[in-house]
């Protein structure tokens, strides 16, 4: 039986929300001193400095401040979005029809992101909206993987009193996200071993990498 005319071609590529426009596949985001540099060193087998002082290397952290409303905050993220919308609005008023659709979509995004204070990945977006969302690379449109950095002892014994509570929070607030327990200290130690030493250490402690 031939397919119906309105049936989508199975070979048609699926638009992915949160797609990167660069070769970057994943980013590491977190508050200070939780093991980001250690995790990066393990992944890349490099020796980036893991300094123990507070710093925020990404300006998009401002949005997290806006979302969680801490006592101190300098609202830049919303201003940047408003600047883009205002620029498009002027083009639309001049009769530039090609920017009208993008302007309307950005207004919808602003209402969802700023007024409702919801992460973009929680919304329902059609193909045209996803094209615009991916153009601006909103950080809350990215799929999330929650890395839980355990102590070496907890990782080896596969026990930690907070894991279940963290998993429950993720299931409630970000149900499509993935949780991965790991130990930066454990992985960093293994980097110093030879292949045979690494294998023996894991067998002795009954753990896997």
SEKOL-447586 format. One line per field, with one value per atom (N, C-alpha, C): chain; x, y, z. Coordinates in pm, whole numbers, plus 50000, padded with zeros to 5 digits. Last residue first. Layout:
<pts>
kette = c(A  ...)
xx = c(X  ...)
yy = c(Y  ...)
zz = c(Z  ...)
</pts>
This chain:
<pts>
kette = c(A  A  A  A  A  A  A  A  A  A  A  A  A  A  A  A  A  A  A  A  A  A  A  A  A  A  A  A  A  A  A  A  A  A  A  A  A  A  A  A  A  A  A  A  A  A  A  A  A  A  A  A  A  A  A  A  A  A  A  A  A  A  A  A  A  A  A  A  A  A  A  A  A  A  A  A  A  A  A  A  A  A  A  A  A  A  A  A  A  A  A  A  A  A  A  A  A  A  A  A  A  A  A  A  A  A  A  A  A  A  A  A  A  A  A  A  A  A  A  A  A  A  A  A  A  A  A  A  A  A  A  A  A  A  A  A  A  A  A  A  A  A  A  A  A  A  A  A  A  A  A  A  A  A  A  A  A  A  A  A  A  A  A  A  A  A  A  A  A  A  A  A  A  A  A  A  A  A  A  A  A  A  A  A  A  A  A  A  A  A  A  A  A  A  A  A  A  A  A  A  A  A  A  A  A  A  A  A  A  A  A  A  A  A  A  A  A  A  A  A  A  A  A  A  A  A  A  A  A  A  A  A  A  A  A  A  A  A  A  A  A  A  A  A  A  A  A  A  A  A  A  A  A  A  A  A  A  A  A  A  A  A  A  A  A  A  A  A  A  A  A  A  A  A  A  A  A  A  A  A  A  A  A  A  A  A  A  A  A  A  A  A  A  A  A  A  A  A  A  A  A  A  A  A  A  A  A  A  A  A  A  A  A  A  A  A  A  A  A  A  A  A  A  A  A  A  A  A  A  A  A  A  A  A  A  A  A  A  A  A  A  A  A  A  A  A  A  A  A  A  A  A  A  A  A  A  A  A  A  A  A  A  A  A  A  A  A  A  A  A  A  A  A  A  A  A  A  A  A  A  A  A  A  A  A  A  A  A  A  A  A  A  A  A  A  A  A  A  A  A  A  A  A  A  A  A  A  A  A  A  A  A  A  A  A  A  A  A  A  A  A  A  A  A  A  A  A  A  A  A  A  A  A  A  A  A  A  A  A  A  A  A  A  A  A  A  A  A  A  A  A  A  A  A  A  A  A  A  A  A  A  A  A  A  A  A  A  A  A  A  A  A  A  A  A  A  A  A  A  A  A  A  A  A  A  A  A  A  A  A  A  A  A  A  A  A  A  A  A  A  A  A  A  A  A  A  A  A  A  A  A  A  A  A  A  A  A  A  A  A  A  A  A  A  A  A  A  A  A  A  A  A  A  A  A  A  A  A  A  A  A  A  A  A  A  A  A  A  A  A  A  A  A  A  A  A  A  A  A  A  A  A  A  A  A  A  A  A  A  A  A  A  A  A  A  A  A  A  A  A  A  A  A  A  A  A  A  A  A  A  A  A  A  A  A  A  A  A  A  A  A  A  A  A  A  A  A  A  A  A  A  A  A  A  A  A  A  A  A  A  A  A  A  A  A  A  A)
xx = c(53609  53628  53508  53505  53521  53544  53620  53553  53584  53763  53635  53554  54015  53908  53769  54156  54174  54060  54081  54044  54054  54197  54052  54005  54469  54407  54255  54512  54528  54458  54471  54388  54393  54677  54538  54443  54901  54875  54729  54874  54871  54840  54895  54775  54763  55025  55038  54911  54885  54922  54947  54786  54928  54977  54518  54598  54749  54416  54439  54524  54384  54486  54518  54168  54296  54410  53965  54005  54142  53956  53981  54033  53892  54016  54055  53642  53754  53887  53421  53512  53631  53068  53207  53292  52736  52829  52971  52528  52644  52730  52202  52290  52403  52035  52109  52195  51700  51845  51904  51431  51500  51652  51341  51317  51388  51411  51473  51463  51266  51289  51348  51238  51127  51146  51482  51362  51243  51645  51659  51534  51558  51545  51553  51629  51488  51465  51908  51833  51685  51960  51993  51915  51876  51808  51836  52060  51916  51840  52308  52278  52129  52375  52305  52258  52518  52386  52307  52662  52668  52528  52849  52750  52773  53055  52927  52816  53309  53210  53069  53429  53472  53368  53297  53288  53324  53367  53226  53212  53650  53596  53451  53669  53722  53663  53359  53492  53540  53198  53204  53348  53024  53164  53173  52795  52804  52943  52678  52790  52798  52405  52447  52557  52352  52407  52459  52099  52181  52227  52078  52047  52146  52029  52117  52066  51886  51830  51911  52022  51921  51849  52188  52248  52143  52116  52077  52125  52200  52277  52245  52087  52132  52200  52023  52102  52162  51852  51988  52080  51620  51681  51826  51567  51603  51671  51510  51613  51660  51297  51424  51538  51098  51143  51278  51066  51109  51164  50976  51102  51154  50843  50835  50969  50864  50905  50892  50782  50744  50770  51036  50926  50897  51259  51133  51014  51472  51458  51329  51462  51411  51389  51341  51449  51392  51146  51159  51275  51029  51151  51165  50824  50788  50906  50983  50861  50822  51213  51226  51102  51129  51254  51259  50877  50901  51021  50913  50803  50826  51129  51145  51036  51009  51119  51137  50828  50776  50883  51010  50916  50856  51131  51210  51121  50918  50970  51050  50889  50778  50826  51142  51101  50990  51127  51228  51192  50919  50902  51001  51031  50908  50893  51240  51274  51150  51120  51198  51236  51001  50917  50999  51058  51142  51071  50935  50873  50956  51025  51063  51006  50948  50875  50907  51147  51008  50927  51373  51369  51225  51297  51318  51315  51291  51167  51180  51559  51467  51338  51647  51706  51613  51498  51478  51533  51605  51464  51439  51868  51844  51700  51815  51887  51865  51697  51616  51683  51923  51809  51722  52077  52128  52015  51915  51945  51996  51920  51794  51818  52193  52141  52013  52245  52296  52227  52190  52110  52160  52373  52380  52312  52309  52298  52302  52273  52347  52343  52103  52095  52164  51967  52049  52041  51771  51753  51834  51776  51767  51756  51780  51684  51665  51990  51856  51751  52200  52171  52029  52189  52162  52131  52267  52131  52094  52532  52438  52294  52661  52630  52531  52734  52599  52562  53001  52907  52763  53222  53122  53019  53393  53452  53351  53409  53300  53344  53569  53569  53455  53727  53602  53621  54000  53945  53821  54210  54107  54065  54283  54301  54183  54409  54286  54296  54541  54549  54414  54559  54507  54507  54695  54730  54685  54523  54606  54630  54339  54472  54571  54080  54176  54319  53941  53890  53998  54098  54079  54035  54076  54208  54197  53801  53856  53991  53795  53721  53774  53947  53993  53926  53783  53916  53971  53553  53544  53679  53521  53592  53587  53419  53343  53407  53496  53557  53475  53202  53346  53379  52941  52987  53134  52957  52935  52984  52985  52936  52913  53135  53136  53099  52989  53052  53042  53035  52983  53058  53123  53019  52957  53230  53216  53098  53240  53280  53268  52935  53079  53111  52676  52713  52863  52498  52608  52637  52151  52265  52371  51918  52042  52165  51720  51722  51851  51765  51795  51800  51564  51628  51645  51625  51555  51633  51607  51685  51603  51411  51423  51499  51356  51495  51518  51087  51165  51312  50881  50984  51073  50557  50692  50787  50248  50339  50481  50074  50122  50217  50012  50085  50143  50072  49987  50071  50241  50225  50135  50072  50158  50136  50085  50000  50089)
yy = c(50124  50260  50298  49937  49953  50100  49733  49850  49857  49581  49537  49654  49633  49709  49677  49457  49450  49519  49549  49413  49398  49803  49790  49652  49734  49817  49802  49589  49522  49601  49790  49670  49600  49967  50012  49892  49812  49860  49903  49781  49663  49703  50048  49969  49849  50249  50183  50101  50539  50398  50355  50792  50779  50635  50764  50820  50802  50688  50585  50635  50935  50842  50737  51034  51103  51014  50863  50863  50928  50937  50798  50794  51208  51165  51025  51200  51266  51223  50951  51008  51068  50949  50922  50978  50894  50906  50875  51058  50970  50992  51101  51115  51013  51279  51160  51193  51410  51422  51291  51416  51353  51357  51553  51409  51342  51761  51750  51604  51746  51876  51871  51472  51566  51693  51356  51297  51392  51517  51522  51468  51436  51575  51587  51164  51202  51345  51188  51125  51162  51302  51376  51320  51092  51222  51306  50894  50872  51004  51017  50979  50963  51067  51173  51129  50859  50888  50990  50615  50756  50797  50345  50393  50540  50195  50216  50256  50171  50089  50103  50352  50211  50123  50592  50537  50388  50635  50612  50550  50671  50565  50532  50899  50772  50654  51085  51056  50922  51186  51117  51111  51401  51373  51315  51349  51355  51307  51516  51439  51458  51517  51557  51462  51640  51522  51572  51781  51785  51647  51948  51833  51827  52303  52187  52072  52526  52436  52307  52687  52600  52514  52835  52728  52635  52902  52922  52805  52950  52867  52895  53078  53162  53083  52870  52983  53063  52711  52663  52773  52868  52840  52796  52854  52983  52961  52580  52643  52774  52554  52490  52549  52684  52742  52684  52505  52643  52709  52271  52272  52413  52364  52305  52323  52276  52364  52292  52288  52218  52312  52306  52355  52264  52236  52185  52225  52369  52228  52167  52621  52605  52458  52655  52617  52582  52937  52794  52768  53188  53140  52988  53322  53199  53140  53541  53563  53439  53416  53527  53540  53189  53190  53295  53246  53117  53124  53501  53478  53349  53450  53541  53518  53282  53232  53319  53460  53341  53284  53637  53686  53570  53469  53518  53576  53436  53320  53365  53695  53632  53514  53726  53815  53751  53534  53521  53607  53643  53510  53491  53889  53886  53752  53889  53891  53880  53900  53779  53773  54149  54035  53912  54457  54342  54214  54695  54612  54493  54831  54885  54801  54670  54795  54861  54474  54440  54566  54613  54562  54533  54659  54773  54731  54397  54476  54594  54324  54261  54341  54486  54501  54443  54382  54521  54546  54124  54141  54283  54182  54111  54133  54307  54379  54316  54106  54222  54302  53944  53894  54009  54117  54070  54020  54146  54263  54223  53891  53941  54062  53890  53794  53844  54076  54102  54015  54179  54121  54160  54076  54185  54138  54000  53962  54085  53863  53957  53909  53664  53798  53903  53478  53495  53639  53348  53471  53476  53146  53106  53225  53292  53182  53149  53469  53521  53415  53288  53378  53434  53179  53092  53175  53403  53352  53260  53430  53535  53485  53232  53208  53312  53328  53274  53231  53386  53494  53444  53170  53181  53287  53137  53163  53186  53240  53206  53238  53122  53201  53152  53064  53082  53168  52827  52958  52980  52619  52615  52757  52507  52602  52601  52303  52288  52377  52353  52389  52376  52065  52200  52229  51843  51892  52037  51566  51687  51730  51379  51336  51453  51448  51489  51441  51348  51326  51347  51442  51298  51268  51718  51655  51505  51749  51785  51718  51675  51596  51622  51886  51747  51657  52101  52092  51950  52035  52054  52037  52004  51901  51917  52209  52083  51974  52486  52387  52260  52680  52663  52542  52513  52613  52587  52429  52401  52515  52262  52380  52343  52165  52136  52263  52061  52161  52119  51882  51888  51997  51931  51831  51839  52174  52139  52043  52269  52131  52084  52468  52451  52303  52487  52539  52527  52224  52319  52362  52193  52154  52264  52236  52252  52214  51994  52113  52118  51872  51851  51983  51756  51873  51850  51471  51527  51645  51426  51447  51514  51180  51323  51345  50919  50959  51107  50896  50841  50880  51165  51078  51031  51176  51228  51122  51180  51106  51155  51293  51379  51308  51087  51202  51288  50757  50874  50994  50497  50588  50704  50215  50334  50425  49881  50000  50125)
zz = c(53489  53442  53355  53777  53633  53599  54053  53997  53847  54247  54190  54137  54327  54393  54339  54159  54304  54379  53908  53950  54101  53910  53898  53942  53932  54034  54030  53696  53826  53937  53504  53505  53640  53571  53574  53583  53522  53658  53674  53244  53331  53475  53157  53125  53219  53429  53300  53275  53593  53587  53443  53589  53623  53611  53547  53438  53462  53789  53689  53573  53915  53965  53859  53776  53765  53812  53859  53719  53700  54135  54094  53951  54121  54186  54142  53993  53929  53988  53960  54060  53986  53880  53850  53965  53765  53879  53832  53556  53551  53674  53435  53550  53539  53177  53219  53340  53120  53141  53191  53109  52996  53009  53342  53326  53210  53544  53411  53366  53782  53722  53581  53853  53869  53787  53799  53740  53748  53964  53819  53751  54219  54178  54027  54214  54229  54185  54199  54088  54095  54449  54327  54208  54614  54622  54498  54540  54519  54521  54615  54477  54451  54879  54805  54666  54990  55046  54965  54791  54830  54873  54660  54756  54786  54539  54470  54567  54626  54697  54640  54447  54449  54517  54512  54377  54375  54778  54744  54606  54748  54832  54794  54589  54539  54617  54586  54641  54584  54279  54408  54459  54096  54129  54270  53863  54009  54050  53589  53640  53791  53389  53523  53569  53077  53145  53280  52871  52993  53036  52556  52642  52757  52532  52520  52606  52583  52482  52471  52753  52814  52711  52583  52663  52723  52247  52387  52471  51974  52068  52214  51760  51871  51983  51586  51536  51650  51726  51705  51652  51709  51839  51823  51434  51495  51629  51407  51322  51384  51581  51616  51534  51437  51563  51606  51223  51198  51324  51358  51283  51260  51687  51554  51481  52031  51923  51789  52360  52237  52121  52624  52541  52424  52760  52813  52727  52652  52616  52670  52772  52636  52602  53104  53014  52877  53207  53182  53087  53272  53339  53329  53157  53228  53306  53064  53142  53223  52944  53038  53127  52791  52864  52974  52680  52745  52839  52574  52667  52747  52401  52514  52618  52214  52296  52420  52100  52168  52261  51989  52090  52170  51805  51918  52028  51626  51700  51822  51527  51598  51683  51402  51510  51593  51201  51306  51426  51046  51108  51222  50966  51046  51119  50792  50934  51024  50546  50576  50725  50522  50556  50597  50606  50571  50615  50674  50572  50528  50885  50754  50638  51090  51071  50937  51068  51038  51010  51155  51018  50975  51420  51330  51184  51517  51515  51419  51512  51417  51405  51725  51592  51485  51936  51896  51756  51955  51921  51872  52035  51909  51863  52282  52177  52041  52433  52395  52282  52468  52391  52345  52627  52499  52410  52854  52772  52634  52959  52905  52816  53042  52944  52878  53245  53110  53005  53551  53442  53303  53808  53710  53582  54148  54008  53919  54468  54385  54240  54565  54624  54537  54280  54401  54450  54084  54159  54290  53901  54043  54138  53660  53678  53825  53691  53670  53700  53714  53825  53814  53462  53576  53700  53315  53302  53418  53387  53426  53417  53259  53400  53451  53021  53030  53171  53039  53068  53078  53195  53090  53126  53412  53280  53169  53717  53628  53484  54018  53895  53807  54327  54254  54129  54332  54364  54279  54285  54387  54426  53954  54063  54158  53774  53852  53975  53454  53596  53663  53246  53268  53418  53127  53261  53279  52965  52967  53111  52879  52923  52918  52836  52733  52762  53057  52922  52817  53270  53251  53108  53242  53230  53206  53291  53161  53140  53561  53463  53322  53667  53683  53581  53603  53542  53553  53761  53614  53547  54038  53962  53812  54178  54186  54101  54182  54271  54289  54096  54121  54209  53902  53997  54029  53550  53691  53777  53242  53313  53459  52958  53101  53175  52647  52732  52877  52342  52478  52553  52083  52105  52244  51855  51996  52015  51604  51621  51766  51595  51583  51597  51655  51524  51501  51819  51817  51673  51884  51802  51803  52018  52092  52015  51858  51941  52020  51539  51680  51753  51282  51340  51490  51091  51206  51261  50736  50859  50968  50582  50607  50738  50543  50525  50552  50563  50673  50664  50489  50436  50551  50633  50623  50568  50463  50549  50527  50293  50400  50495  50118  50067  50178  50244  50226  50187  50059  50174  50141  49904  49897  50017  50000  50000  50000)
</pts>
